[in-house]
Amino acid sequence: EDLPQSNQLTAGEWNDLENWSFWKNLMNNQEWSNQQQSWGFNASKRFKITLKDKNNAPLPNYLVSVFSAGKTLWKAKSNYAGIAELWPELFQPNDSEIKIVVSSPNGEPLYTKIFDQQPQQLNVKLSVEAQKVKNLDVMFMVDATGSMGDEINYLKAELDDIVGRFNREDGLNTRTGMVFYRDHGDEYVIRDFGFESDLRKVKANLLKQGAGGGGDFEEAVDEAMENAIFQQQWTSDPNATKLMFMILDAPPHHQSAKIKRIQRSVKEAAAKGIILIPVVASGIDKSTEFLMRFMALSTNGTYVFITDHSGIGNSHLEPTVGQYKVEKLNQLLYRLTRKYAGLDAHMVKDLRNFANNGGEN
């Protein structure tokens, strides 16, 4: 079938980690803080570590582990800006002292420190030299239920365009994977395509997908995440960038086993350095918005929402955020891919200033 023209859908981005005081105010408001209890994410106790090499350049893909009383509470990898976001109390409170260990991408422990209580931030300089990132894995996890019908063909056109740009990236080996999902009782629950560097194959698989089924509001988000994060063969290169765009318009079923599965997947994504970037379409509600923002901030990601400016699809929920810029969705996802792959040198400079100012722009 012929796809619509790309460059049509409009979207905005809001990064809660870069607007932390705004987020803290939301979490002090009962209406929104209740979302934390609802989904079981304590997304207020943030511990941010910034890692620099001997030349003050950011150190990406260093693993930071948090231990307490012999248990691993959290693991996260630093991003292109050398920032690792730690959430030792995301899913359970902890009153004991914590030990953090920073290891190189190859697993060599280089720094250890013990804290009586969790600090909010820490800067660490290591006598090593940052290595260039050479590999990029991008996973698209896409809700393909009937409610996505108003947008799926436009989304396919935008994804087709974005995937086409990946190969032209500066010296990066890019692989793209896709996980489409519906719900139990539909034609399929999960339809997955593993990581592939051959763009023609990726595009052919993408073009074959349509929207159908779904029925009720909630979908098999938890199973799709588990498949994408645990079962796909992410690159074995410890210094690669890993992104997962989650394109959806509905939450998982609100049952404790499914919420636990989501929590487990988020924790694993953080440990593997998979940055979760939800891209929400028409039809989401506030509860879904907050779950998506919890997932994004706990994996050092950001929140993307399709807007009404294009006139395509049903009306879109206005998110509870500050001022944002309306962009074309394909440009926005491409910009984020470049940003998280560390390809924008000027951006890294901005980030150094951002990190030096304690995280508030």
Secondary structure, DSSP 8 states (H G I E B T S, - for coil): -----SS--EEEEE-TTTTHHHHHHHHTSHHHHHHHHHHT--TT--EEEEEE-TTS-B-TT-EEEEEETTEEEEEEE--TTSEEEE-TTSSS---S-EEEEEE-TTS-EEEEEEESS--SEEEEE-SS------EEEEEEEEE-SGGGGGTHHHHHHHHHHHHHHHTTSTT-EEEEEEEEE--TTSS-SEEEEEEES-HHHHHHHHHT-------SS-B-HHHHHHIIIIIS-----TT-EEEEEEEESS-B---HHHHHHHHHHHHHHHHHTEEEEEEE-TT--HHHHHHHHHHHHHTT--EEEE-GGG--SS-----S-S----EEHHHHHHHHHHHHTT--HHHHHHHHHHHHTTT--
